[in-house]
Structures are given as structure tokens and as C-alpha cells.
Amino acid sequence: MKLSKLIEACDVIALRGNGEVEVTSITSDSRTVTPGSLFIAVEGIFTDGHAYIGKAIEQGAVAVVYDKPMIEEYFSRVTYVQVKQSAISLSQIASAWYGHPSSLLKLVGVTGTNGKTTIATLLYDAFRHLGYPSGLLSTVANYVDGERYPTTHTTLDPVTLNDFLRKMVDAGCEYAFMEVSSHAVHQKRVHGLRFAGAVFTNLTQDHLDYHKNMLEYRNVKKSFFDDLPVDAFALTNIDDKNGPVMLQNTKAAQYTYSVRGMADFKARIFEKHFDGTDIEINGKELTVQFVGTFNVYNLLAVYGAGILLGLDEEELLRTLSLLKPVAGRFQTLRSPQGYTVIVDYAHTPDALSNVLSAIDGVLNRKGRIITVVGCGGNRDKTKRPIMAREAVQLSDKAVFTSDNPRFEEPGEILQDMLDGLTEEQKGNTLTIADRREAIKTACALAQPGDVILIAGKGHEDYQEIKGVKHHFDDKEEVEKIFNKLKTKSEKIE
């Protein structure tokens, strides 16, 4: 494709060289440059692509897009395009390279602190169940209709993202659902995409290692809604104090969902049990295979988005009753000894509080809650003492352990958690850095009727320690313990 075609939508400041040069590939990673490549130099969090322009040219790049007036030496064989903002240009170029695939799909983005994965995945599951070829881009996995691809980020880089959307179009998909993280919005990774709709879940403390404060975090989310086209829909959780904020400046059609008050899409909860919840949505009763008020919000968002995308209400309600929880989201395991283990991804104070409240609502004090929880290394440190307090206040026993320590010392992370507790609260807490031993200890402490929550990692099948990912799966660990208990019980019999 000719360079001039690729940069049509870019805010070009200056062009030096041949604008009609033929480009054979596009990349923002100098390591993947091949002869004929267009290299887009973008300043990232840890590295600046401008420092690798020379390397890209050595490897055969025929054109370079950049936004810093810092190139001192120009090579006549290379075309240089200076733009206002490289990150935005990268998204625009990626979209053009793959034929603007988002405009050929009904693409819905889901953003917020908690619930993104569940809502995006359930939308994908619902639409495929109803016979519509669809795609999914999520934290757990990416899907092109029925074909699964592994994932590395909540929201992919613009080139990979548009590549997936193109695959979806080529596979005949009509709809696509994706998680949209605040990082992705801030870094302009979704800038070149055309969304048919957006869903806001909630906003609670997270990512303050990246964003300066909660106001900036909220405003980044809001900017996603501000940029929606006029023919899109904006669906927000009106029960969250930031829900109305998302709609303040959007051009899209505005809709709300609520469990507590009046809204376009309204739910009521009748009865809770560990196998599901009896609810009502817009006056229609149904039983769903999900537990907790937070999951009712998630299902309500799925219902609202489905209706706004044109699904038949009766068919959608029937489908909602058939949907199952997403991997690592309130996954329930029953032990041979009569206690229950729940594995959940809850890794923010609000998410942990929601899951523990959901467990308490079903248990109704007829059993104890034992919580196994840790905090990730090299992430927002301010939420560690808050996570600890939530775990202790809402549990009968808390076991603090390692999550993904990354490059931090597990002991230091655990100390940050303990610093949030009173001396009395510390007395009801165990600290076991080894996650496997922490899970074993919780199971050993459990009695019939108790519930163990293992929080923080959910679907993840690894632990990241000192830059190395070691295989570790909470659900697997629990199943190993259950199998040993079962074998031991059989031998006794």
C-alpha cells in the first residue's frame, strides 16, 4: 500500500521524501522491521521508539513516522513523516492498513474498573448462542468466531488489534466485543476504531501506579465516551456515582441501567444461592447461573447492550438464563468434606468487597468465610492496605499470600497489607508467602458449610516472579487438594 494512502487521516506537520513509496508492512517495534516497512516511532512508558529510528532504517524501513523534531540526519532513501502525535497516527495507520475493519463490524467496547471481562465475554457468548458470528477481545482470551487465540494485554496494541478485527471481518463476524482499558484509551490504542456502542461498568480505585489520581483515571474513561460517534449508543451504570459523568459530553444516544433506581434497563433481585440468582429484568422474571449483586449488574449491561444492538427480548432473556460464569470469575468448587471454594479474579478493593458481600449474602452466617488474598508487585501500592482491611472486615479468617510479586519482594508486599490493619485484626490473619501453602492451609482450616475465597488471580495460570512466569493455577491447586481428600476418604472406607 502506498504511504500517502496510509497517512491520509494523520495530522501531518511535514513530509520529507517520496510520499508515494510502497509500504510492505507497518510496525512500531523496531525488532520486527523488514525491508519495505513503515516504522512508526511512539514514545512508550519504558522506551521511546524515536531512539530506534536508526535501527529501523538499518533493517530496511522505507518510511518513518515520528512526532519529535529530533532527526538530525536524513537519508535520501527514506521518507520521513512528522506528525502531531505518533500514538494517534499509529492507530489511524493500523486501521487504514487493515481496511478499516471496525467500520465493517458492530463493535462494542466495555470499560470500567470491574466487570469488563464478564460483560464482554457474555455478550460474545450470547450473540454466538443466538447464531450470530462474533469476535471477542478480552483479558482471558481472544476469539475470532469460534477460534481461540491467547491474549497478553487487556487491550492490544493498534496493529494487533486491527489485525484481529480484520480476521473477524474475513471470518464473517457481524459483531465484536472488547474490553477497553484506561491504559488503552490514554495511549490512543483504540483511537482509530469506530464503535457501535460503549458500556461503562463502575469506577473504583485501581491503576494509580499509572494515572496520577482518581480524577485523571475517571476522565480518561470519560474521553472514550466523548469520542463515540453520533450513531453509537452509550450505556452506563447509573448506580455508580461516575456513571452520569460518562454521558456528559457524548454525542452517542444515552441509556442507563440500574439495580437500585429508575433506568432504561432495571433489575430486581429476589433470591440468592450458590448455584445462581432469581432476578427480574424490566419486569420479566428469570433465574441466572451467577451469584452476587455485582453479577446482576453485569447481566443487566449484557441485556441492555443486546437490546440496543437489536436482539429479540424474549430470546435474549432465555439466553441469559443459559449463560455460565467466565473462567476465574466466581468459579465454585465443592469439596468432598462439605465446604465450598470460590476462585475469583477480584484484585481491587471494590471487587474483593463485592465478592465477599455476595458470599455473605448467600451464606447468611450459616458458615465461616476464609479469604486467601494477595496484591500484585510493581502495581498501585496504595490499594494494598485497603485490600487487607476489606479481606479482614468481611471474612472470619484471612490468609495473606503472594499474588504476582513480579520484581518486588513478597515479604514487603505482605507488610504493606499488614500495615493497614489494627493489632486486633492482625491476630485474625495468617501470612503465608507461598501461595500453594496458603491455599492448603485455608482448606485445612475449613469445616463443613464454610466458604473459602481465593482471590486475585482467577483465570491466570501463572505466577510472575522476578520476570519469570511459573505455572500456577488456583483452580488446579484446589482440585489437587480435593483429589487427595477423596482418595484418603476412599482408603478409610
C-alpha positions in Angstrom: 0.0 0.0 0.0 1.3 3.5 -0.8 2.4 5.6 2.1 0.2 8.5 1.1 -2.9 6.3 1.5 -1.8 5.1 4.9 -1.3 8.6 6.3 -4.4 10.2 4.8 -6.1 10.6 8.2 -2.9 11.6 10.0 -2.2 15.2 11.2 1.0 15.6 9.2 3.3 18.5 10.0 6.0 17.8 7.5 6.9 15.2 4.9 10.4 14.7 3.5 10.9 12.3 0.7 8.6 10.2 -1.6 5.1 10.1 -0.3 4.1 7.5 -2.9 6.7 4.9 -1.7 5.2 1.4 -1.5 4.9 0.1 2.1 5.0 -3.7 2.6 4.4 -3.8 6.4 3.7 -1.5 9.3 5.2 -1.7 12.9 6.0 0.4 15.9 8.5 -2.3 17.1 11.9 -1.8 15.5 12.7 -5.5 16.1 10.0 -6.5 13.6 11.1 -4.1 10.8 11.8 -5.8 7.5 12.7 -4.3 4.1 9.8 -2.1 2.9 8.4 -1.5 6.4 6.8 1.7 7.6 8.2 2.3 11.2 6.0 4.5 13.5 8.1 5.9 16.4 6.0 6.1 19.5 7.1 7.2 23.0 6.0 4.4 25.4 6.1 4.0 29.2 9.5 2.4 29.3 11.0 3.0 25.9 10.9 5.7 23.2 10.6 4.5 19.6 12.4 7.6 18.4 15.6 6.1 19.9 15.3 3.2 17.4 14.7 5.1 14.2 18.3 4.4 13.1 17.9 0.7 13.8 14.7 0.6 11.8 16.4 2.3 8.8 19.3 -0.2 9.0 16.8 -3.1 8.8 15.2 -1.7 5.7 12.4 0.7 6.7 11.4 2.8 3.7 9.5 5.4 5.7 9.4 6.7 9.3 6.5 8.4 11.1 7.6 10.4 14.2 6.4 13.3 16.3 9.6 14.7 17.9 11.6 17.2 15.8 14.8 15.5 16.7 16.1 13.8 13.5 19.4 15.5 12.7 20.4 13.3 9.8 18.1 12.4 6.9 18.7 9.5 4.5 17.5 10.2 1.0 16.3 6.6 0.5 13.9 7.0 3.4 10.7 9.1 3.6 10.1 11.0 6.9 6.7 12.0 8.1 6.4 14.3 11.1 3.0 14.1 12.7 1.4 15.9 15.6 1.1 12.8 17.7 2.6 9.4 16.8 0.4 7.3 19.0 -2.8 8.6 17.3 -1.1 8.2 13.9 -0.2 4.6 14.7 -3.9 3.8 15.4 -5.0 5.6 12.2 -2.4 3.9 10.1 -3.2 0.4 11.5 -6.8 0.9 10.8 -6.1 2.0 7.2 -3.6 -0.9 6.6 -6.3 -3.5 7.5 -9.1 -1.7 5.5 -10.8 0.0 8.5 -12.3 -3.3 9.8 -14.0 -1.7 12.8 -16.4 0.1 10.4 -17.4 -3.3 8.9 -18.4 -4.7 12.3 -20.8 -3.7 15.1 -18.0 -3.1 17.7 -18.9 -2.6 21.3 -16.3 -1.5 23.9 -16.7 -2.2 27.6 -14.8 0.0 30.1 -14.8 0.4 33.9 -12.7 -0.9 36.8 -14.6 -4.2 37.4 -16.8 -6.3 35.2 -15.2 -5.7 31.8 -14.2 -9.3 31.1 -17.5 -10.7 32.2 -19.7 -8.3 30.2 -17.6 -8.6 27.0 -17.4 -12.4 27.2 -21.1 -12.8 28.0 -22.1 -10.6 25.1 -19.9 -12.7 22.8 -21.4 -15.9 24.3 -25.0 -14.6 23.9 -24.6 -13.5 20.4 -22.9 -16.7 19.3 -25.6 -18.8 21.1 -28.2 -16.9 19.1 -26.4 -17.7 15.8 -24.5 -14.5 15.1 -20.8 -14.9 14.2 -18.9 -12.7 16.6 -15.5 -11.8 17.9 -14.1 -11.2 21.4 -11.0 -9.3 22.6 -10.6 -9.8 26.4 -8.2 -10.3 29.3 -8.9 -14.1 29.3 -8.7 -14.9 25.6 -9.4 -13.5 22.1 -11.8 -15.2 19.8 -12.5 -14.9 16.0 -15.9 -16.5 16.0 -15.1 -20.0 17.5 -11.3 -19.9 17.1 -9.4 -19.1 20.3 -6.2 -17.1 20.4 -4.1 -16.4 23.6 -4.0 -12.9 24.9 -1.3 -10.8 26.5 -3.0 -7.4 27.3 -6.5 -6.3 28.3 -6.4 -4.1 25.2 -4.0 -5.0 22.4 -1.7 -2.6 20.5 -3.3 -0.9 17.5 -1.6 -3.1 14.9 -2.5 -6.4 16.6 -6.0 -5.1 17.4 -6.8 -4.2 13.8 -5.3 -7.4 12.6 -7.8 -9.3 14.9 -10.7 -7.1 13.7 -9.8 -7.9 10.1 -9.7 -11.6 10.9 -13.2 -11.2 12.3 -14.5 -9.5 9.2 -12.9 -12.1 6.9 -14.4 -14.9 9.1 -17.9 -13.4 8.5 -18.4 -11.9 12.0 -21.1 -9.3 12.4 -20.4 -8.3 15.9 -17.2 -7.8 18.1 -17.0 -7.1 21.8 -13.8 -5.9 23.5 -12.5 -4.7 26.9 -11.3 -1.2 26.7 -8.8 -0.4 29.5 -7.9 3.1 30.7 -4.3 2.5 29.6 -5.5 1.8 26.1 -7.6 5.0 25.9 -4.8 7.1 27.3 -2.3 5.6 24.9 -4.6 6.1 22.0 -4.7 2.4 21.1 -8.4 2.5 20.3 -8.3 5.9 18.6 -8.8 4.8 15.1 -11.7 2.4 15.8 -15.3 3.0 15.1 -17.6 1.8 17.9 -21.2 1.0 17.6 -21.6 1.3 21.3 -19.9 1.5 24.7 -20.7 0.2 28.2 -19.5 1.7 31.5 -19.5 -0.6 34.5 -18.1 1.3 37.5 -15.1 3.2 38.8 -13.1 2.3 41.9 -9.5 2.6 42.9 -7.1 0.9 40.5 -4.1 1.7 38.3 -3.0 4.7 40.5 0.6 3.5 39.7 -0.2 4.7 36.1 -2.8 7.5 36.5 -1.9 10.5 38.7 -5.2 10.3 40.7 -8.8 9.1 40.5 -9.9 12.2 38.7 -7.5 11.6 35.8 -8.4 7.9 35.8 -12.1 8.9 35.5 -11.5 11.5 32.8 -9.6 9.0 30.7 -12.6 6.7 30.8 -14.9 9.6 30.1 -12.9 10.5 27.0 -13.7 7.2 25.5 -17.4 8.1 25.6 -16.7 11.7 24.5 -15.3 10.3 21.2 -18.2 8.0 20.3 -19.9 8.8 17.0 -23.4 10.2 16.9 -25.0 6.9 15.7 -23.5 4.8 18.6 -25.0 4.1 22.0 -23.6 4.9 25.4 -24.8 2.6 28.1 -23.9 3.5 31.7 -24.4 2.1 35.2 -26.4 4.9 36.8 -25.9 3.5 40.3 -22.2 4.3 40.2 -21.6 8.0 41.0 -19.4 8.3 37.9 -22.0 6.7 35.6 -23.7 10.0 34.7 -20.3 11.7 34.2 -19.6 9.3 31.3 -22.7 10.7 29.4 -22.0 14.4 30.0 -20.3 15.2 26.6 -21.0 12.2 24.5 -22.7 12.6 21.1 -24.0 9.0 21.3 -27.5 8.0 22.2 -27.6 7.8 26.0 -29.0 4.8 28.0 -28.8 3.7 31.7 -29.0 0.5 33.8 -29.7 0.2 37.5 -30.5 -2.2 40.3 -31.4 0.5 42.8 -33.4 3.1 40.9 -35.1 4.1 37.7 -33.3 3.4 34.4 -33.8 2.2 30.9 -32.8 -1.3 32.0 -33.8 -2.2 35.5 -33.2 -5.3 37.6 -34.6 -6.6 40.9 -33.1 -9.5 42.9 -35.4 -12.0 44.6 -33.3 -14.8 45.9 -29.6 -15.7 46.1 -28.0 -19.1 46.3 -24.6 -20.5 45.3 -25.9 -22.0 42.1 -27.4 -18.8 40.9 -29.8 -15.9 41.5 -33.5 -15.4 40.9 -34.0 -11.9 39.3 -36.3 -9.7 37.3 -35.2 -7.6 34.3 -37.6 -5.0 33.0 -40.5 -6.8 34.6 -39.5 -10.3 33.3 -38.5 -13.0 35.8 -35.6 -15.4 35.2 -33.1 -17.5 37.1 -29.4 -16.9 36.1 -26.3 -19.1 36.9 -24.5 -16.2 38.6 -24.1 -15.2 42.2 -23.9 -11.7 43.7 -25.3 -8.2 43.0 -22.3 -7.3 41.0 -23.1 -10.1 38.6 -26.6 -8.9 38.3 -25.2 -5.5 37.1 -23.0 -7.4 34.6 -26.0 -9.3 33.2 -28.1 -6.1 33.1 -25.4 -4.5 31.0 -25.4 -7.5 28.7 -29.1 -7.3 28.4 -29.1 -3.6 27.7 -26.4 -3.8 25.0 -28.1 -6.8 23.4 -31.4 -4.9 23.1 -29.6 -1.8 21.8 -28.0 -4.0 19.1 -31.4 -5.3 18.0 -31.8 -8.7 19.7 -35.3 -10.0 20.4 -36.1 -9.5 24.1 -37.5 -13.0 24.8 -34.7 -14.8 23.0 -32.1 -12.7 24.9 -33.7 -13.4 28.3 -33.8 -17.2 27.5 -30.1 -16.9 26.6 -29.2 -15.1 29.7 -30.6 -17.9 31.8 -28.3 -20.4 30.0 -25.0 -18.4 30.2 -22.3 -19.6 32.6 -19.7 -17.6 34.6 -16.5 -16.7 32.9 -13.3 -18.6 33.8 -11.9 -17.4 37.1 -14.9 -15.3 37.9 -16.8 -16.6 40.9 -16.0 -20.2 39.9 -17.4 -22.6 42.5 -15.8 -25.8 43.6 -17.3 -28.3 46.1 -15.0 -30.2 48.4 -15.6 -33.8 49.5 -15.5 -32.5 53.1 -18.6 -30.3 52.7 -17.0 -26.8 52.3 -17.0 -24.6 49.2 -14.1 -22.9 47.4 -14.7 -19.9 45.1 -11.9 -18.8 42.8 -12.3 -15.2 41.6 -10.1 -12.6 39.8 -11.0 -9.9 42.4 -7.8 -7.8 42.6 -9.2 -4.3 43.6 -10.7 -3.3 47.0 -14.2 -2.9 45.4 -14.1 -6.2 43.6 -13.0 -8.0 46.7 -15.7 -6.3 48.7 -18.3 -7.2 46.1 -17.4 -10.9 46.0 -17.2 -11.2 49.8 -20.6 -9.5 50.2 -22.0 -11.9 47.6 -20.7 -14.9 49.6 -22.0 -13.5 52.8 -25.4 -12.8 51.2 -25.8 -16.5 50.3 -24.2 -17.9 53.5 -26.3 -15.8 55.8 -23.9 -16.5 58.7 -24.5 -20.3 58.4 -20.8 -20.9 57.8 -17.5 -19.1 58.0 -15.7 -17.2 55.2 -11.9 -17.8 54.8 -10.2 -15.5 52.4 -6.9 -16.1 50.6 -5.6 -12.9 49.0 -2.5 -11.1 48.0 -1.5 -8.0 46.0 0.5 -7.7 42.8 4.0 -6.4 42.8 5.1 -3.3 40.8 1.5 -2.0 40.8 -0.5 0.5 42.8 0.8 0.2 46.4 -1.9 2.4 47.9 -4.5 -0.2 47.5 -2.6 -2.9 49.5 -3.7 -1.8 53.0 -7.3 -1.2 51.7 -7.4 -4.7 50.2 -6.2 -6.1 53.5 -8.9 -4.3 55.5 -11.6 -5.4 53.1 -10.5 -9.0 53.4 -10.3 -8.9 57.2 -13.5 -7.0 57.9 -15.6 -9.2 55.6 -14.1 -12.6 56.5 -13.9 -14.8 59.6 -10.3 -15.6 58.7 -7.9 -14.0 56.2 -4.7 -15.6 54.8 -2.4 -13.1 53.1 -0.1 -14.6 50.4 1.7 -13.8 47.2 -0.2 -12.8 44.0 2.2 -11.9 41.2 5.1 -10.4 43.1 6.9 -9.5 39.8 10.1 -7.8 40.8 9.1 -6.9 44.4 9.9 -9.0 47.4 6.8 -10.9 48.6 7.5 -10.1 52.2 7.5 -6.3 51.5 4.1 -6.6 49.7 2.7 -8.5 52.6 4.0 -6.0 55.1 2.2 -3.2 53.1 -1.0 -5.2 53.5 -0.5 -5.8 57.2 0.2 -2.1 57.7 -3.4 -1.4 57.0 -4.6 -3.5 60.0 -5.0 -2.9 63.7 -3.2 -5.2 66.1 -6.5 -6.9 66.8 -7.2 -7.5 63.1 -3.7 -8.9 62.7 -4.5 -11.5 65.3 -7.1 -13.0 63.0 -4.8 -13.1 60.0 -2.2 -15.6 58.7 0.7 -14.5 56.5 2.0 -17.3 54.2 4.1 -16.1 51.3 3.9 -19.4 49.4 0.5 -19.3 47.6 0.3 -23.1 47.3 0.8 -23.4 51.1 -1.7 -20.6 51.7 -4.4 -22.4 49.8 -3.6 -25.7 51.5 -3.8 -24.0 54.9 -7.2 -22.4 54.1 -8.5 -25.8 53.1 -7.2 -27.4 56.3 -8.9 -24.7 58.4 -12.3 -25.1 56.6 -15.2 -27.0 58.1 -18.4 -28.3 56.5 -20.5 -25.3 55.5 -17.6 -22.9 55.2 -16.6 -21.0 52.1 -13.0 -20.3 51.0 -12.5 -17.4 48.7 -9.2 -17.5 46.7 -9.0 -14.0 45.2 -6.8 -12.1 42.9 -5.7 -14.4 40.0 -8.8 -16.0 38.8 -8.2 -17.3 35.2 -4.4 -16.7 35.4 -2.4 -19.9 35.1 0.9 -18.5 36.2 2.8 -16.6 38.9 5.2 -14.0 37.8 8.3 -13.9 40.0 11.5 -11.9 39.1 10.5 -11.6 35.4 9.7 -15.3 35.1 6.2 -16.8 34.7 5.9 -20.1 36.6 2.9 -22.3 36.0 0.4 -21.8 38.8 -3.4 -22.2 38.7 -5.6 -21.6 41.8 -8.3 -23.9 40.5 -5.8 -26.7 39.7 -4.3 -26.4 43.2 -7.8 -26.7 44.8 -8.6 -29.7 42.6 -5.4 -31.4 43.7 -6.3 -31.0 47.3 -9.8 -32.3 46.7 -8.5 -35.4 44.9 -6.2 -36.2 47.8 -9.1 -35.8 50.2 -11.2 -38.0 48.1 -8.5 -40.7 47.8 -7.9 -40.5 51.6 -11.6 -40.9 52.3 -11.9 -43.9 49.9 -9.0 -45.6 51.6 -10.6 -45.1 55.1 -13.8 -46.7 53.7 
